[in-house]
């Protein structure tokens, strides 16, 4: 992932879990912002729905925040 080191440090963490066979498996833990940056790189119909919903929610936030000023 080509995000900054600071963004990566704050939003992603390497971890592990044990599967049903009690074998240690790697995993990444991520924040909501980490998921968002990851999902913005996805392609396909569902990815586009996510991107459009994110943009619409952000635009609604801007309208609300402008009205508060």
Secondary structure in CASP SS format (residue, H / E / C, confidence):
PFRMAT SS
TARGET T0000
AUTHOR 0000-0000-0000
METHOD secondary structure of the structure
MODEL  1
X C 1.00
X C 1.00
X C 1.00
X C 1.00
X H 1.00
X H 1.00
X H 1.00
X H 1.00
X H 1.00
X H 1.00
X H 1.00
X E 1.00
X E 1.00
X E 1.00
X E 1.00
X E 1.00
X E 1.00
X E 1.00
X C 1.00
X C 1.00
X C 1.00
X C 1.00
X C 1.00
X E 1.00
X E 1.00
X E 1.00
X E 1.00
X E 1.00
X E 1.00
X E 1.00
X C 1.00
X H 1.00
X H 1.00
X H 1.00
X H 1.00
X H 1.00
X H 1.00
X H 1.00
X H 1.00
X C 1.00
X C 1.00
X C 1.00
X C 1.00
X C 1.00
X H 1.00
X H 1.00
X H 1.00
X H 1.00
X H 1.00
X H 1.00
X H 1.00
X H 1.00
X H 1.00
X H 1.00
X H 1.00
X H 1.00
X H 1.00
X H 1.00
X H 1.00
X H 1.00
X H 1.00
X H 1.00
X H 1.00
X H 1.00
X H 1.00
X H 1.00
X H 1.00
X H 1.00
X C 1.00
END
